[in-house]
Amino acid sequence: MADLDIVVVNWNAGNKLLECLDSIQRGHTDNSFRLAKCVVVDNASTDSSVELIRDISLPLDLILNTENKGFGFASNQGSKCGNSKYILFLNPDVRLFPDSLSKSISFMESHDEMKIGVLGIQMIDQNGVVHRNVARFPSPVSLFYQMLGIDRLWPRQFSSHFMTDWTHLDSRVVDQVPGSFFLVRRSLFMELHGFDERFFMYFEDLDFAYRARRAGWRGPPGRDPGPPPPPRR
């Protein structure tokens, strides 16, 4: 049975943090994996979000930072609280379906030979619409034409940063999955020494994905292993 640590970085998330943890609580009863720890790292919030979660029934560790040192720092901090095979970095505004965790872990376990280091799953907004938020690695050329809006004028010739041309209804190897649901093998996370803490917020997930690709962690192109389940936002 594979074990999992979940790290949630909180900053003034209000009731969303409680709703996120409640969805985790409803989804970790499956016997296909073991939820070892759920770590909430609070980056000096000024609201009451942390007080709302103290009585929740989870293997909860709570870290209260006195200052906000950024998402990358807090994520690395939370990751050191456990030693499970998998770490899930989860945004507090995400709510999971009951089988999102079990199917995601099963997906990683059953495709171990593909060297998939990071898994993201389909995101659905509050209106039930699939959110197309998987992205391509940027380059100086792509940043230039995206800045000028050329990708919006001629989308067939110039690819956008986000893969809006893909429905996100099937599984495939991609450059970058969003950090809102970022399931990573601990062996890879340790190999790459975690997130680069020079990124205060944003792009730390892009940087990690790029370094993982350079280290050889990716699945073979063209192979469709089947869709993992979606969480709900």
N, C-alpha and C positions, 0 to 999 in steps of 0.2 A: 504494500500500500504506500503510494507516494505521499509525502507530507508537503505542506504549503504554509508559508508565512505571508501575511498580507500587511502592507505598509500603506497607511493613509496619511498624507500630509494635510493638515488643517490650518486654515487661516480665515477666521470669521465666516465659517460656512453656515452658521445658524442651524436650523432644523435639518438641513440637507445632510449633515454629518450623521445625525441620529438615523435618518431614513436609509442612508448608505449602510451603516452597521446593522440595521435591522434586516436589510436584504441579505447581508452576509450570513446573519444568524439563521435565516430561513433556508439558506442554500448550502450549509456545511454539515447537514445531517446525513448526507450520502456516504455509504461505507466504501466508496471507491477511492477515497483519499482521506487524509487526516489534516485538519486545520490545526497546526501547532500553535501559531501565535497570530494575533491581530494587533498590530502596533499602530497607535495613533500618535503622530508627532505634531504637536501644536506649536506653530511658529508665532508665539506671542499674540494670540488672538485677544481682542478687547470685547468680544461678545460673550454670550453664555453657552456657546456650542459645546464646550468641554464638559460643563456641569450637567448637560442633558444626557451624557453617555455613561456616567459613572456606574450605573446599576445594570447595564446591559449584560446579557448572559453570553459572553464570549471569552476565550482565553486572551484577555485584553491587557496589553502593556500601554501605558500612557506616559509620554515624554512631554514635559512642559518647558519649552525654550523661553528664555527671558528676552530674546530678541529674534527678529526674523532674519535668518542667514540665507534664505533662499530654498527653493524646492530641491535642488540637487544635494545640498548639504543635509537637509532634513531627511531625504530619502536614504542617503547613505547611512545616516545616523540610525534610522529605523531598521535598516537591513541587518545591522550588527546585533540586534536583539535576539535573532534566531539562527538556526543552522539547517533549515529545511532544504530539500532538493530544489524547490521552486519558490520564487518570490513574486508576488503580485503587487505592483504599484497601482493603486486605485485612487482616483479622484473622489473627493467627498460628495460631489454632485452626481455621482453615478449610482444607479440602483440596478441590482442584478436580478435576473430570472432565477428561479429555484435551482435549475440545472446548469447555470452558466459556469460555475466553478468545476463541477464534476466532469462535464463534457470537455472543458478546456484542458484539464489535467489529463484526461484520458486521451485526448488528441495528441498532446505532447508525448505521452508514454508510448502510444502506438506508432508514432512516427519518429522514434528516437534515432533511427539510422539515417534520417534525412539531414541531420545536424541543424534542426530548427532551434535557434537560440532564444528567439523572442516571438511571442504570440500576441496578436491583437484580435479582437472579435467584433462582429458587426454591432454598430451602435444605432439605436433607434431613439428618435427624439420624442417629446411628449405628445406629438401628434401622430405617432406611429410611422413616421417617415424615416427610411434608412439614411443615415448621415454619412456622406461620402468624404471621409476624412483621412484616408490613407494617402501618403505623399511620396513623391519622387525625391531622390537626392538632388539638391540644387547644384548649379555650376555657375561660373561667372557669366556665361552666355545666357543661360536660362533666367538668371536673376535680372539681366539687362532687358530681355524682351518682355519679361513679366512686369517689370517696373514701368515699361512703356505701354503695357496693355495689349501687346501684339498677340499674346496667346488668346485673348478674348476676341480679337478681330478675326484671326485665322486659326481657330483651334485645331483644325486638321493638320496643319503644318507645324504648329508650335504647341507643345504640350504644356498644360498648366502644372503648377506645383502639386496641387491635390489631384488625385486620380478621379476626376468627376466624369470621365469618359467610361468608367467601369461601374457597373451597377452595385458592386459589393454584395452580390447575392451568392457568390461562390468563393472558394478558397484559392489563393495563389500566393506565390512568393513575391513579396513587394520590398521596396527599399526601406520604408519607415512606417511603423504603426504609431498611432497617437499615444501619448503618455497617460491618457485618462484610464486606460486598461492596458497595462504593460506587464505581461507575464514572462518572466525570464528564468532561465536555469541559473541556479546559484553558482554553479561551476563557471559559467560564462561571466556572470557579474563579478566574481572574484578575479577571474583571469584579466578582465579589463579594469579592475580597481574601481568599479562602480561608476557613478555619474561624475562628470567633470564639474567640480564645484565652482569653477570660474563662471559658469552659466548660472546667474541668480534665479532666473525663471525663463522658460521657453528655450528650445533648441538643445537642452541636455538630452532629450530622448532621440533627437536627430543625430547628435554627435555620437551617442552610444550605438545607435543602429549602424552608423557609418563605420565605426571602429569594429563592430561585430562582423560586418561584411568583409572588411579587410583581413580579419582574423580567420576567415573561412567558414563562418557560421551562416549557412544559408541552405535552402532546399534546392534541388535540381529544377531548372526552369521547365515549364510545360507539364509538370505533374500536378494533378488536382487531387489532393488527399481527401476532399470532402469538406463541407462547411462546418466550422465550429459554431456554437450557439451564440446568440446575441445577448448583451446586457441591455438594460433600459436606462435611458437618461431622463 
